[in-house]
Amino acid sequence: MRRVQILGAGECGLPLAHQLRRGGTSVTLVTDRNAEAILSGSVTSTQVKFPTTLDLESQAGLGVWDATAPEIKGIRFTMAIDRNPVAGWTGRLSRPARSVDQRTVFARRLADFVAAGGDLEITDLPLPELDRRTADYDLTIVTRASRELAACFPADPAWDVATGPQRRLAVFYLDGVQPDADNMGTYVSLPGYGEVISYPGLTGPPGQERPCEMLLFEALPAGGLDVFGPHGSATERWRQAAHLLNRYLPAALADRYRSAEVTDSGATLVGAVTPTMRQPVGTLPSGAPVLGGGDVVCRMDPGGAQGANNAVHCAFHYSEAILSNTSGLYDRAWMESTAQPWLTAIAHPAARWTMAMLDPPPAMQALMLAAQEDAVLANALADTFAQPANMSEFSAGAQPDNHGERNARTAVS
Ligand SMILES: Cc1cc2nc3c(=O)[nH]c(=O)nc-3n(C[C@H](O)[C@H](O)[C@H](O)COP(=O)(O)OP(=O)(O)OC[C@H]3O[C@@H](n4cnc5c(N)ncnc54)[C@H](O)[C@@H]3O)c2cc1C
């Protein structure tokens, strides 16, 4: 029987492990936390998933929350200056998106994996130990990397990404938020400060899930929204956040949060993401190749809402390739050719889209303005969150031109 080892049990590792088990593969899943630790910990993302991602999960029997997670029907974009809305459009997604707390999802999937006969190890494998163990498996896939392990994956020379975080992040899961009238997610751009993004989702331990609102501050470093420190309780942080909403958001938007409270003591997260583009095949100190997936290969700022979607697509792409490999050979050449279609179709367009959202080039700004008067264009812009590869249908100038992939325009237009 084929033997696969997967490091990291998140958006990529869990569906990959599930699919390989279903396909009759012996899978060892190595992760740092069990379900109890995940559920008693802090939120890790805002993880909105778009329809093609939800479809993959549903078709694999992983769509546990399809009927209960609130629908996010589209995107209500507002640009505000001094609390006044100065531009805005509302785009309806062709099909709704949804978001379920990763604590809920990962805890449930870990339990299901073990119930299905999967081999789960809760440990933090040092690099030499991982290296030694690769010989025991036909294939090792890395979906979570320490700094030392990440260094085994060379940077992708085709990309020129920011060397530090583009935003400082603060996440809040909230009860008591007045819902958007049309079940839209809201995306508020505050020039000079960053963005405030919010949508309905589902939180709570498996079996006790309930709706909430998920709020993400994307603060320009050192700007007025960049106030959250690493310490403080969820309630103290929420007090700071409520103050920011009242100070920067148009009154009608800020009012929605007037009676809000955090859902639980782990309902907040503060941090930053340094975007990273790596080659998909790493080389361990012994010379053994390992296949990278999800954030290990393509790590994006959350402002484009792409990372979880990208990781799930990676999982399904890799599982199909592994299960259809009849040669039993999973060498470096196989790894490179397996990763390439995912990178080309999903990961790289997602990275370009994220860059364009965080720092819109002039043509993108023009599209945003035109969308105010053009509902078809507004819907198309909303759907581009779901299918970033469709960005090439807009003008080539709407893509980032002085950063990102060095050959971006020739690659997609
Ligand atoms: C604030 C925020 C908001 C976001 N919002 C969105 C969004 O709306 N939409 C979207 O698509 N993406 C979003 N993302 C990105 C998304 O969450 C990630 O891109 C996605 O989770 C990556 O999946 P992954 O499988 O690569 O890694 P992860 O999902 O992070 O999984 C890695 C796993 O490895 C485990 N692990 C940790 N340390 C070790 C260790 N030493 N050994 C073994 N295992 C270990 C972790 O417990 C975790 O389960 C957001 C991210 C952040 C930070």
The ligand as a Tripos MOL2 file, in Angstrom:
@<TRIPOS>MOLECULE
LIG
   53    58     1     0     0
SMALL
NO_CHARGES

@<TRIPOS>ATOM
      1 C1         -6.3530   37.0100    9.7890 C.3       1 LIG1
      2 C2         -6.4500   36.0690    8.6200 C.ar      1 LIG1
      3 C3         -7.5950   36.0790    7.8360 C.ar      1 LIG1
      4 C4         -7.6730   35.2280    6.7320 C.ar      1 LIG1
      5 N1         -8.8040   35.2450    5.9500 N.ar      1 LIG1
      6 C5         -8.8840   34.4360    4.8650 C.ar      1 LIG1
      7 C6        -10.0640   34.4050    4.0650 C.ar      1 LIG1
      8 O1        -11.0510   35.0990    4.3240 O.2       1 LIG1
      9 N2        -10.0990   33.5560    2.9930 N.ar      1 LIG1
     10 C7         -9.0370   32.7650    2.6760 C.ar      1 LIG1
     11 O2         -9.1120   32.0260    1.6880 O.2       1 LIG1
     12 N3         -7.9030   32.7690    3.4280 N.ar      1 LIG1
     13 C8         -7.8110   33.5660    4.5070 C.ar      1 LIG1
     14 N4         -6.6780   33.5370    5.2870 N.ar      1 LIG1
     15 C9         -5.5650   32.6540    4.9240 C.3       1 LIG1
     16 C10        -5.8080   31.2110    5.3350 C.3       1 LIG1
     17 O3         -6.2250   31.1080    6.6810 O.3       1 LIG1
     18 C11        -4.5230   30.4040    5.1310 C.3       1 LIG1
     19 O4         -3.9690   30.7510    3.8890 O.3       1 LIG1
     20 C12        -4.7860   28.9170    5.1700 C.3       1 LIG1
     21 O5         -5.2320   28.5260    6.4470 O.3       1 LIG1
     22 C13        -3.5160   28.1580    4.7850 C.3       1 LIG1
     23 O6         -3.7630   26.7840    4.8140 O.3       1 LIG1
     24 P1         -2.5480   25.8070    5.0840 P.3       1 LIG1
     25 O7         -3.0920   24.4320    5.1050 O.co2     1 LIG1
     26 O8         -1.4350   26.1240    4.1880 O.co2     1 LIG1
     27 O9         -2.0530   26.1950    6.5580 O.3       1 LIG1
     28 P2         -2.9250   26.1820    7.8840 P.3       1 LIG1
     29 O10        -4.3750   26.1670    7.6030 O.co2     1 LIG1
     30 O11        -2.3610   27.2840    8.7270 O.co2     1 LIG1
     31 O12        -2.5710   24.7860    8.5410 O.3       1 LIG1
     32 C14        -1.3010   24.4930    9.0910 C.3       1 LIG1
     33 C15        -1.4900   23.4950   10.2110 C.3       1 LIG1
     34 O13        -0.2210   23.0820   10.7290 O.3       1 LIG1
     35 C16        -0.3000   22.9960   12.1260 C.3       1 LIG1
     36 N5          1.0260   23.2360   12.6970 N.ar      1 LIG1
     37 C17         1.5000   24.3480   13.2640 C.ar      1 LIG1
     38 N6          2.7600   24.1610   13.7000 N.ar      1 LIG1
     39 C18         3.0900   22.9000   13.3830 C.ar      1 LIG1
     40 C19         4.2520   22.1110   13.5530 C.ar      1 LIG1
     41 N7          5.3500   22.6000   14.1240 N.pl3     1 LIG1
     42 N8          4.2350   20.8430   13.0920 N.ar      1 LIG1
     43 C20         3.1450   20.3330   12.4930 C.ar      1 LIG1
     44 N9          2.0120   21.0380   12.3110 N.ar      1 LIG1
     45 C21         1.9870   22.3080   12.7380 C.ar      1 LIG1
     46 C22        -1.2980   24.0630   12.5320 C.3       1 LIG1
     47 O14        -1.9030   23.7260   13.7640 O.3       1 LIG1
     48 C23        -2.2790   24.0430   11.3840 C.3       1 LIG1
     49 O15        -3.3430   23.1770   11.6710 O.3       1 LIG1
     50 C24        -6.5730   34.3710    6.3960 C.ar      1 LIG1
     51 C25        -5.4410   34.3680    7.2030 C.ar      1 LIG1
     52 C26        -5.3710   35.2000    8.3050 C.ar      1 LIG1
     53 C27        -4.1160   35.1850    9.1600 C.3       1 LIG1
@<TRIPOS>BOND
     1     1     2 1
     2     2     3 ar
     3     2    52 ar
     4     3     4 ar
     5     4     5 ar
     6     4    50 ar
     7     5     6 ar
     8     6     7 ar
     9     6    13 1
    10     7     8 2
    11     7     9 ar
    12     9    10 ar
    13    10    11 2
    14    10    12 ar
    15    12    13 ar
    16    13    14 ar
    17    14    15 1
    18    14    50 ar
    19    15    16 1
    20    16    17 1
    21    16    18 1
    22    18    19 1
    23    18    20 1
    24    20    21 1
    25    20    22 1
    26    22    23 1
    27    23    24 1
    28    24    25 2
    29    24    26 1
    30    24    27 1
    31    27    28 1
    32    28    29 2
    33    28    30 1
    34    28    31 1
    35    31    32 1
    36    32    33 1
    37    33    34 1
    38    33    48 1
    39    34    35 1
    40    35    36 1
    41    35    46 1
    42    36    37 ar
    43    36    45 ar
    44    37    38 ar
    45    38    39 ar
    46    39    40 ar
    47    39    45 ar
    48    40    41 1
    49    40    42 ar
    50    42    43 ar
    51    43    44 ar
    52    44    45 ar
    53    46    47 1
    54    46    48 1
    55    48    49 1
    56    50    51 ar
    57    51    52 ar
    58    52    53 1
@<TRIPOS>SUBSTRUCTURE
     1 LIG1         1 GROUP 0 **** ****
